[in-house]
Amino acid sequence: MSDRLHEIIGQIGIFHNEFIKNDKIKDVDIVLDELANEEEDLLNHYCKLLLQYYFQENDIENVKKLLLAGYKFDVMMDDVKAAFCNIKSGKENVIEFLDESIVFLKDTNFEKPLEQMYKYYNSNEENKVNLEHAISIIQKNRYVCAYVYKNQNKKYAKLFLNEGLLDSLKRDLPYLLK
């Protein structure tokens, strides 16, 4: 790793902790204003990590602003789990907003995220209705479907199994199910 990358990582940590401590993290516009005079490479690295942070926090307004500014990040199953566990109302959430990224997500880390989402889903009867659409999006992911099919003994398997997608996988992509 280059010295510059080490420097960027250190600066990002300092900025992020300060933004959290003084609640500026709640508004990406304030964060971007504070970072306006920083070097472009630092700003780019931090904004990608910030987008991931906002996604995990299910902060859809700040996610939208960073996406409009041209930033992206690779969504992983741990990110989906964190965002899912931060759905607390019927308002649009980041999983719904970035549904195609969730449907086409490719990861190998499913066990713990699915287990934690299952536990969160079952922890509050009143919130279940707010989670249903997010679950239906996660169920459309072929890798999730293949994983839960191969692990039907897990408590969460039935919640995340998509029978229609499973039939399609059996017909068109049987190697995923082995």
C-alpha positions in Angstrom: 0.0 0.0 0.0 1.3 3.4 -0.9 2.1 6.1 1.7 -0.6 8.3 0.1 -3.2 5.6 0.6 -2.2 5.2 4.3 -2.5 8.9 4.6 -6.0 9.0 3.0 -7.2 6.1 5.3 -6.0 8.0 8.4 -7.6 11.3 7.3 -10.8 9.5 6.4 -11.0 8.0 9.9 -10.4 11.4 11.5 -13.0 13.1 9.4 -15.6 10.4 9.8 -15.3 10.3 13.6 -15.5 14.1 13.8 -18.6 14.2 11.6 -20.3 11.6 13.7 -19.3 13.3 17.0 -20.7 16.7 15.9 -23.7 15.2 14.1 -22.6 16.7 10.8 -22.8 13.2 9.4 -26.6 13.5 9.2 -26.4 15.9 6.3 -24.1 15.0 3.4 -24.3 18.6 2.1 -22.5 19.8 5.2 -20.0 17.0 5.0 -19.2 17.8 1.3 -18.9 21.5 2.2 -16.4 20.7 4.9 -14.4 18.6 2.5 -14.6 21.0 -0.5 -11.0 22.1 -0.2 -9.5 18.6 0.3 -7.6 16.7 -2.4 -9.7 14.9 -5.0 -8.4 11.5 -4.2 -9.3 11.8 -0.5 -12.8 13.2 -1.4 -13.4 10.3 -3.8 -12.3 7.6 -1.3 -14.3 9.1 1.5 -17.5 9.7 -0.5 -17.5 6.0 -1.6 -17.2 4.9 2.0 -19.7 7.5 3.1 -22.2 6.2 0.5 -21.7 2.7 2.0 -22.2 4.2 5.5 -25.5 5.9 4.5 -26.7 2.8 2.7 -26.1 0.7 5.9 -27.8 3.3 8.0 -30.8 3.3 5.6 -30.4 7.0 5.1 -32.1 7.2 1.7 -31.8 11.0 1.3 -28.1 11.1 1.7 -27.7 8.0 -0.5 -29.6 9.8 -3.3 -27.5 12.9 -3.0 -24.2 11.0 -3.3 -25.5 8.9 -6.2 -26.5 12.1 -8.0 -23.0 13.4 -7.4 -21.7 10.3 -9.3 -20.4 8.1 -6.4 -20.9 4.3 -6.3 -19.9 1.4 -4.2 -20.2 -2.4 -4.5 -23.1 -3.5 -2.3 -22.3 -6.7 -0.4 -24.6 -8.9 1.7 -23.3 -7.3 5.0 -24.4 -3.9 3.7 -27.9 -5.3 2.9 -28.1 -6.8 6.3 -27.2 -3.5 8.0 -29.7 -1.6 5.9 -32.4 -4.1 6.5 -31.9 -4.0 10.2 -32.3 -0.2 10.0 -35.7 -0.3 8.4 -38.1 1.0 11.0 -41.0 2.5 9.0 -43.0 2.1 5.9 -41.1 4.9 4.1 -39.0 4.0 1.0 -35.8 2.4 2.0 -32.4 2.0 0.4 -33.0 -1.7 -0.5 -36.1 -0.7 -2.4 -34.4 2.3 -4.0 -31.4 0.2 -5.2 -33.4 -2.9 -5.8 -31.5 -3.9 -9.0 -28.2 -3.8 -7.1 -29.6 -6.1 -4.5 -31.2 -8.5 -7.0 -27.9 -8.8 -9.0 -25.6 -8.8 -6.0 -23.0 -11.5 -6.0 -21.5 -12.5 -2.7 -20.5 -15.7 -0.9 -21.3 -14.4 2.6 -24.9 -15.3 3.2 -25.2 -17.3 6.5 -24.7 -14.6 9.1 -26.5 -11.8 7.2 -29.6 -13.9 6.4 -29.7 -15.2 10.0 -29.5 -11.7 11.4 -32.1 -10.4 9.0 -34.4 -13.3 10.0 -33.9 -12.5 13.7 -34.6 -8.8 13.0 -37.7 -9.7 11.0 -39.1 -11.8 13.8 -38.1 -9.5 16.6 -41.0 -7.0 16.2 -44.4 -8.0 14.8 -45.4 -4.4 14.2 -42.4 -3.8 11.9 -42.8 -6.9 9.8 -45.0 -5.1 7.3 -42.3 -2.5 6.8 -39.8 -5.3 5.9 -41.9 -7.3 3.4 -41.0 -5.4 0.3 -37.2 -5.6 1.2 -37.6 -9.3 1.7 -39.2 -9.8 -1.7 -36.3 -8.0 -3.3 -33.7 -10.1 -1.5 -35.7 -13.2 -2.5 -35.1 -12.3 -6.2 -31.3 -12.7 -5.8 -30.4 -16.0 -7.5 -27.4 -16.5 -5.1 -29.6 -16.0 -2.1 -32.0 -18.5 -3.6 -29.3 -21.0 -4.3 -27.8 -20.6 -0.9 -31.1 -21.1 1.0 -32.1 -24.0 -1.2 -28.8 -25.7 -0.3 -29.3 -24.9 3.4 -33.0 -25.6 3.9 -32.3 -26.8 7.4 -31.6 -23.2 8.5 -34.5 -21.4 10.2 -34.3 -18.5 7.8 -34.4 -20.6 4.6 -38.1 -20.6 4.2 -38.3 -16.8 4.6 -35.8 -16.1 1.9 -36.6 -19.0 -0.6 -38.2 -17.9 -3.8 -39.9 -21.0 -5.3 -40.4 -19.4 -8.7 -36.8 -18.4 -9.0 -35.8 -21.8 -7.7 -37.7 -23.5 -10.5 -36.0 -21.2 -13.0 -32.5 -22.0 -11.5 -33.2 -25.7 -11.7 -34.0 -25.4 -15.3 -31.5 -22.7 -16.5 -28.6 -22.6 -14.0 -28.5 -26.0 -12.2 -24.8 -25.6 -11.4 -25.7 -22.9 -8.9 -27.7 -25.5 -6.9 -24.8 -28.0 -6.5 
